[in-house]
Amino acid sequence: MNCFKLPILVFFILFLSSCVTFDQSWKIDKTSAGKSLDKIKIGDIIITAKDWKSPLSWFGHSAIMIDKYRLGEYPELGYGYYETDIILWLSKKKKFTVLRYKGFDEKFKKAFLKNVSNAKYKNYQIVSKTNNDAFYCSQYIWYLYWKTAKDLGYKLDIDFNGGYFVTPYDLLNSQYFEKVLFTP
């Protein structure tokens, strides 16, 4: 029986840290990042490509624009919530997709920004998507959109398959977003 517990434990450890992106040795390449910056708005979601060479990145990563020049994210265990300069972040990420919620108007934006402020500084932990005691990268984004819609009086589940967990690729495949930028 114990021989089955080890592989399950290893899988969950990998899953718990699947949104790893934090790297303090970033180099700035302002050419591609600067061009992308003009197209990105508050509330946009940035999904990075999966990295099959690194088991910690098999699920990709997601972050969200919280103002014109910064994004908010839960990058990995041990860091919790983190705000990053978008030019630095995009310079490091060579392959990414930017998604925009089709219903993101000024009313939604105001409520959304209030929820961004209220959802900061939690621990990084893999929890069900409706649990707001802790967050992981894509669940944080799912929660912001779910809570904002709830505050505005309607239901919204941006998770593509409606599962217990939400991954970056569930957001990427959601019907509620349009792709505004893609780097191959």
Backbone bond lengths (Angstrom), bond angles and torsions (degrees), N, CA, C in turn:
res aa  C-N    CA-C-N  psi(-1)  N-CA   C-N-CA  omega(-1)  CA-C   N-CA-C  phi
1 M - - - 1.453 - - 1.519 111.33 -
2 N 1.342 117.84 -39.04 1.455 121.44 -179.27 1.523 112.83 -65.54
3 C 1.338 118.47 -27.98 1.457 121.42 179.91 1.531 111.31 -66.08
4 F 1.322 118.28 -22.09 1.456 121.59 177.85 1.525 111.97 -84.54
5 K 1.304 117.23 -24.78 1.464 121.19 -177.72 1.518 112.07 -72.12
6 L 1.331 118.40 -35.30 1.457 121.72 -177.77 1.527 112.16 -62.78
7 P 1.340 120.10 -50.79 1.471 119.22 178.37 1.537 112.53 -61.17
8 I 1.310 117.21 -36.61 1.470 120.36 178.22 1.511 109.74 -66.50
9 L 1.322 117.81 -42.35 1.455 121.94 178.50 1.526 110.93 -62.81
10 V 1.327 117.71 -43.16 1.466 121.73 178.77 1.524 110.24 -62.18
11 F 1.319 117.34 -43.49 1.468 120.55 178.46 1.525 111.16 -59.11
12 F 1.333 117.54 -46.62 1.460 120.62 -178.76 1.524 112.21 -66.68
13 I 1.304 117.64 -34.46 1.469 119.62 175.90 1.518 109.84 -64.83
14 L 1.318 117.41 -43.01 1.462 120.29 176.54 1.521 111.12 -63.09
15 F 1.325 116.67 -42.50 1.459 120.45 -179.72 1.521 111.37 -65.53
16 L 1.325 117.13 -38.40 1.464 121.07 -178.78 1.517 112.77 -62.95
17 S 1.303 116.83 -26.46 1.457 118.82 -178.83 1.522 110.98 -115.71
18 S 1.305 117.33 28.55 1.461 121.65 -173.84 1.515 114.36 -73.25
19 C 1.295 119.29 -13.16 1.461 121.19 -178.44 1.518 111.76 -98.81
20 V 1.306 117.83 27.09 1.460 121.47 -176.09 1.520 110.90 -63.69
21 T 1.321 116.86 125.46 1.453 121.96 176.82 1.506 112.53 -145.04
22 F 1.301 118.23 -14.31 1.447 121.25 -169.99 1.521 111.12 -70.62
23 D 1.298 116.97 121.76 1.450 123.64 179.73 1.519 107.44 -145.09
24 Q 1.309 117.31 118.32 1.455 120.62 -175.48 1.523 112.93 -85.21
25 S 1.304 119.34 2.55 1.463 121.85 -178.90 1.531 111.46 -104.08
26 W 1.303 117.30 39.81 1.457 121.00 -178.33 1.513 111.83 -68.04
27 K 1.320 114.88 145.17 1.457 121.62 173.39 1.522 106.75 -117.08
28 I 1.303 117.36 138.56 1.455 120.77 -175.42 1.523 111.12 -90.30
29 D 1.319 115.83 125.02 1.453 123.40 172.16 1.522 105.69 -118.29
30 K 1.309 116.53 90.64 1.456 121.03 -172.20 1.528 113.66 -72.00
31 T 1.305 118.97 -13.48 1.454 119.72 -177.42 1.525 112.15 -65.40
32 S 1.324 118.29 -57.87 1.465 120.23 -178.94 1.521 111.12 -75.64
33 A 1.336 117.46 -38.08 1.460 120.24 -179.10 1.527 110.94 -65.28
34 G 1.309 117.22 -42.08 1.469 121.05 -179.81 1.516 112.42 -63.82
35 K 1.309 116.47 -39.67 1.468 120.62 178.30 1.522 110.90 -64.99
36 S 1.328 116.51 -38.91 1.459 121.32 -179.41 1.523 111.61 -70.05
37 L 1.319 116.90 -33.89 1.459 121.98 -174.82 1.521 112.81 -58.09
38 D 1.319 117.56 -35.00 1.468 121.40 -179.08 1.525 112.74 -64.44
39 K 1.320 117.22 -23.87 1.462 121.33 -176.03 1.525 113.32 -96.03
40 I 1.332 117.79 -8.63 1.464 121.55 -173.02 1.526 110.35 -97.96
41 K 1.354 115.56 137.71 1.470 121.77 -178.42 1.526 110.54 -126.81
42 I 1.325 115.46 165.84 1.464 121.38 175.04 1.527 108.89 -56.12
43 G 1.325 115.77 135.80 1.460 121.31 -179.80 1.509 114.34 91.83
44 D 1.335 117.56 -13.36 1.465 119.99 177.83 1.521 110.05 -67.27
45 I 1.311 115.12 144.77 1.461 122.73 179.86 1.516 108.04 -106.18
46 I 1.312 116.02 133.76 1.459 120.36 177.75 1.525 107.76 -112.35
47 I 1.328 115.25 122.58 1.466 122.70 -179.42 1.521 107.59 -111.14
48 T 1.325 117.01 126.33 1.459 120.42 177.19 1.522 110.00 -91.67
49 A 1.313 114.22 159.40 1.459 120.72 178.98 1.525 110.30 -69.78
50 K 1.322 115.36 152.12 1.466 120.83 174.18 1.525 108.05 -68.24
51 D 1.311 115.70 146.61 1.458 121.19 176.58 1.525 107.87 -119.07
52 W 1.330 115.59 99.71 1.458 120.41 -175.00 1.523 112.57 -70.15
53 K 1.339 117.65 -15.74 1.463 121.04 178.08 1.523 111.43 -76.54
54 S 1.309 116.51 -20.84 1.459 121.44 -178.19 1.526 109.48 -119.65
55 P 1.328 118.23 109.88 1.470 120.41 -179.35 1.524 112.86 -56.69
56 L 1.314 117.55 -25.88 1.462 120.45 179.60 1.528 112.27 -72.71
57 S 1.321 117.30 -10.89 1.465 121.14 -178.96 1.522 112.89 -118.46
58 W 1.307 117.65 17.58 1.454 120.75 -178.94 1.523 113.08 -63.34
59 F 1.301 117.80 -24.24 1.462 120.76 -178.30 1.528 112.14 -98.43
60 G 1.334 117.90 3.33 1.451 121.36 -176.09 1.520 110.19 75.35
61 H 1.315 115.76 -165.27 1.462 121.41 178.93 1.519 107.79 -149.85
62 S 1.327 115.79 153.47 1.454 120.47 176.72 1.521 109.84 -137.36
63 A 1.319 114.75 147.31 1.460 122.54 176.94 1.524 106.80 -143.82
64 I 1.331 116.97 167.47 1.461 120.06 -174.55 1.524 110.67 -135.74
65 M 1.318 115.20 140.34 1.467 120.95 179.09 1.527 109.29 -72.73
66 I 1.346 115.88 125.34 1.461 120.92 -179.91 1.522 112.37 -108.58
67 D 1.317 117.29 -15.89 1.463 123.00 168.51 1.528 106.68 -157.33
68 K 1.317 116.89 -172.73 1.462 119.27 -173.45 1.531 113.64 -63.37
69 Y 1.323 117.58 -28.79 1.457 120.30 -173.70 1.527 115.52 -120.45
70 R 1.331 118.16 -0.13 1.458 120.25 -177.12 1.519 111.58 -132.42
71 L 1.320 113.62 150.21 1.453 118.92 172.83 1.509 108.94 -121.24
72 G 1.328 115.74 154.32 1.455 122.66 176.96 1.511 108.73 -109.17
73 E 1.321 114.59 143.48 1.463 118.12 -178.25 1.519 110.61 -159.02
74 Y 1.301 113.97 160.56 1.458 123.07 168.88 1.530 105.31 -113.62
75 P 1.348 117.44 90.58 1.460 119.69 -169.26 1.525 116.42 -76.28
76 E 1.333 118.33 -34.69 1.461 118.60 -178.24 1.515 110.48 -174.95
77 L 1.334 113.97 168.81 1.459 120.10 176.20 1.524 110.26 -55.74
78 G 1.299 116.07 139.83 1.454 120.62 177.42 1.520 113.90 92.88
79 Y 1.323 118.58 -13.82 1.455 120.84 -179.32 1.521 113.37 -109.94
80 G 1.309 118.38 -29.42 1.450 119.61 -175.43 1.518 110.10 63.12
81 Y 1.325 116.11 -145.20 1.467 121.53 -178.88 1.520 109.97 -73.99
82 Y 1.321 115.38 142.26 1.452 120.43 -178.68 1.517 109.30 -145.47
83 E 1.322 117.10 137.59 1.467 122.32 174.12 1.520 108.35 -108.64
84 T 1.327 115.25 133.69 1.455 121.52 -174.02 1.517 109.97 -129.92
85 D 1.311 116.34 143.62 1.461 122.27 173.26 1.526 108.28 -64.50
86 I 1.314 116.59 130.28 1.463 120.83 -173.98 1.526 112.65 -65.37
87 I 1.328 118.23 -35.93 1.470 119.71 179.91 1.521 110.05 -65.12
88 L 1.317 117.42 -43.26 1.470 119.62 176.83 1.522 110.90 -62.01
89 W 1.326 116.16 -44.04 1.457 121.09 -176.69 1.527 111.17 -63.81
90 L 1.335 116.55 -47.60 1.466 119.87 -179.21 1.519 111.75 -68.33
91 S 1.326 117.04 -29.52 1.465 119.99 177.70 1.519 110.92 -64.57
92 K 1.306 116.42 -33.70 1.466 121.52 -179.62 1.528 111.53 -79.53
93 K 1.299 116.92 -33.60 1.460 122.13 -176.47 1.521 110.10 -93.48
94 K 1.298 116.53 108.34 1.461 120.25 -177.74 1.529 112.73 -82.25
95 K 1.336 117.43 -29.22 1.460 120.91 -179.13 1.519 108.62 -123.49
96 F 1.326 115.87 117.25 1.458 119.80 -179.59 1.523 109.69 -154.78
97 T 1.323 114.46 163.35 1.455 122.69 175.68 1.522 107.72 -128.60
98 V 1.316 116.63 138.65 1.461 121.40 177.35 1.522 108.23 -108.78
99 L 1.333 115.15 127.57 1.459 122.66 -179.73 1.523 109.87 -111.43
100 R 1.322 116.47 146.20 1.461 121.66 176.64 1.530 109.09 -129.97
101 Y 1.315 115.41 130.67 1.466 121.80 177.64 1.528 108.79 -66.98
102 K 1.317 116.26 128.77 1.471 121.62 -176.09 1.518 112.60 -64.75
103 G 1.340 118.46 -23.98 1.467 121.79 -178.38 1.523 113.86 -102.68
104 F 1.331 117.32 21.57 1.467 121.26 -175.83 1.526 109.69 -83.53
105 D 1.337 115.49 89.41 1.462 120.98 177.40 1.526 109.13 -107.37
106 E 1.325 118.72 -173.66 1.472 122.00 -176.79 1.536 112.15 -63.92
107 K 1.321 117.11 -37.82 1.459 120.64 178.34 1.530 110.49 -64.21
108 F 1.324 116.40 -44.87 1.462 121.42 178.33 1.526 109.45 -64.32
109 K 1.330 116.88 -42.37 1.466 121.68 -179.03 1.526 111.90 -58.81
110 K 1.305 117.30 -43.76 1.466 121.27 -179.06 1.534 110.48 -61.92
111 A 1.313 117.32 -47.92 1.461 121.59 179.18 1.526 111.09 -67.30
112 F 1.319 116.24 -38.03 1.463 122.14 178.75 1.534 110.91 -60.42
113 L 1.324 117.67 -47.92 1.465 121.23 -178.84 1.527 112.05 -64.15
114 K 1.325 116.88 -33.42 1.465 120.31 174.56 1.526 109.91 -63.34
115 N 1.321 116.68 -42.21 1.460 120.80 -179.84 1.530 112.06 -70.33
116 V 1.329 117.60 -32.51 1.469 120.02 175.34 1.524 109.02 -59.57
117 S 1.322 116.93 -46.47 1.467 120.85 179.70 1.524 112.34 -61.85
118 N 1.315 116.87 -37.84 1.466 120.88 -177.55 1.534 113.68 -79.14
119 A 1.321 117.92 -15.90 1.468 120.64 -175.38 1.533 112.98 -104.86
120 K 1.309 117.48 10.09 1.466 120.88 179.17 1.522 110.60 -80.50
121 Y 1.305 113.76 161.47 1.463 122.62 167.58 1.518 115.03 64.99
122 K 1.296 115.88 35.84 1.466 121.23 170.88 1.526 107.60 -97.08
123 N 1.291 116.87 168.64 1.459 121.23 175.64 1.518 110.12 -77.92
124 Y 1.326 116.10 154.86 1.456 122.04 172.17 1.521 107.26 -84.77
125 Q 1.317 115.13 122.14 1.463 120.32 179.41 1.514 107.79 -160.15
126 I 1.310 117.19 145.36 1.465 121.15 175.14 1.523 107.30 -82.68
127 V 1.319 115.38 113.40 1.460 122.91 -179.93 1.526 107.81 -133.78
128 S 1.324 117.00 171.24 1.467 118.99 176.41 1.523 108.26 -62.51
129 K 1.297 115.94 154.10 1.465 118.27 -173.71 1.523 113.37 -65.34
130 T 1.315 119.74 -21.13 1.466 120.78 179.51 1.528 113.13 -90.41
131 N 1.317 117.74 -3.45 1.461 122.26 178.80 1.528 108.92 -86.58
132 N 1.320 117.34 119.78 1.465 119.52 -179.29 1.529 112.60 -106.75
133 D 1.330 117.67 21.14 1.468 121.45 175.69 1.526 111.22 -76.59
134 A 1.317 117.17 -25.43 1.458 124.13 178.58 1.529 106.46 -152.62
135 F 1.319 116.38 166.01 1.464 120.24 -178.61 1.520 111.63 -139.21
136 Y 1.322 115.61 158.50 1.462 123.87 162.96 1.523 105.64 -125.71
137 C 1.315 118.34 171.94 1.466 121.83 -165.20 1.533 114.48 -50.44
138 S 1.304 118.32 -60.67 1.463 120.65 -175.11 1.528 112.97 -75.50
139 Q 1.318 116.94 -28.30 1.459 120.32 178.32 1.526 110.45 -68.77
140 Y 1.327 117.40 -35.79 1.469 122.36 175.01 1.532 110.46 -58.61
141 I 1.306 116.46 -46.20 1.469 121.10 179.72 1.528 110.23 -66.85
142 W 1.338 116.11 -45.25 1.463 119.67 177.87 1.521 109.78 -56.06
143 Y 1.330 117.03 -46.24 1.461 121.66 -178.57 1.532 111.50 -61.43
144 L 1.332 117.67 -43.33 1.470 120.21 179.91 1.528 111.15 -57.94
145 Y 1.322 116.94 -45.60 1.464 120.41 -179.76 1.533 111.75 -70.58
146 W 1.307 116.81 -42.59 1.469 121.00 178.92 1.522 110.61 -60.97
147 K 1.336 116.91 -48.29 1.464 121.88 -177.97 1.527 111.50 -66.37
148 T 1.302 117.44 -41.20 1.466 120.83 179.23 1.521 110.60 -62.25
149 A 1.317 117.21 -46.60 1.471 120.46 177.85 1.523 110.43 -61.40
150 K 1.319 116.96 -42.66 1.470 121.24 178.68 1.531 110.22 -60.06
151 D 1.337 116.94 -44.17 1.463 121.20 178.53 1.531 111.87 -61.99
152 L 1.327 115.92 -29.69 1.469 120.52 180.00 1.532 112.58 -90.99
153 G 1.334 116.98 1.80 1.459 120.50 172.80 1.508 116.87 93.84
154 Y 1.321 118.12 17.70 1.464 118.34 175.77 1.524 110.90 -139.43
155 K 1.343 115.23 165.83 1.463 121.55 -178.89 1.520 109.32 -95.79
156 L 1.329 115.27 140.57 1.457 120.71 178.46 1.519 108.75 -148.98
157 D 1.320 116.72 122.93 1.458 122.21 174.13 1.524 106.74 -124.82
158 I 1.328 116.43 102.28 1.460 121.42 -176.27 1.530 113.09 -84.01
159 D 1.327 116.50 5.25 1.461 122.35 176.99 1.528 108.08 -76.26
160 F 1.316 116.96 120.72 1.465 122.66 -176.44 1.524 113.02 -52.77
161 N 1.339 116.84 -45.51 1.463 118.82 -175.16 1.529 113.54 -106.49
162 G 1.335 117.46 2.71 1.457 120.51 176.08 1.517 115.14 65.16
163 G 1.326 117.75 23.52 1.454 121.75 -176.31 1.520 114.78 -75.87
164 Y 1.317 114.62 -177.19 1.465 123.17 -179.61 1.529 110.71 -69.26
165 F 1.347 116.07 -37.90 1.456 123.66 175.75 1.523 108.68 -110.10
166 V 1.313 116.21 160.85 1.461 120.87 175.49 1.527 107.69 -127.07
167 T 1.328 116.10 130.31 1.462 121.22 179.75 1.527 109.44 -106.83
168 P 1.330 117.57 164.98 1.462 119.46 175.92 1.532 112.46 -54.91
169 Y 1.317 116.73 -35.90 1.462 119.04 -178.41 1.533 112.53 -77.05
170 D 1.328 117.84 -19.52 1.466 119.81 169.50 1.525 109.71 -66.25
171 L 1.322 117.22 -37.74 1.467 121.24 176.87 1.522 110.02 -68.70
172 L 1.317 116.25 -42.95 1.460 121.62 -178.66 1.528 111.83 -59.47
173 N 1.314 117.22 -33.81 1.465 121.59 -177.43 1.533 113.77 -96.18
174 S 1.316 117.11 5.67 1.464 120.85 -178.35 1.524 111.52 -70.89
175 Q 1.310 115.66 141.50 1.467 122.00 179.11 1.529 112.78 -70.85
176 Y 1.315 117.93 -13.67 1.460 121.99 -174.26 1.523 113.94 -85.76
177 F 1.329 116.99 -3.59 1.453 120.75 -176.94 1.506 112.08 -119.26
178 E 1.330 113.78 152.48 1.458 119.98 169.38 1.523 107.88 -113.59
179 K 1.306 117.20 146.81 1.450 121.64 177.78 1.520 107.20 -84.42
180 V 1.341 116.00 120.62 1.468 119.70 -178.79 1.525 112.15 -105.44
181 L 1.322 116.16 -14.62 1.464 119.57 179.70 1.521 108.37 -157.46
182 F 1.313 115.49 140.30 1.456 120.73 179.47 1.514 108.52 -145.02
183 T 1.319 117.22 132.86 1.468 120.97 173.61 1.510 107.33 -115.07
184 P 1.307 117.26 120.92 1.473 121.17 -177.84 1.524 112.90 -70.11
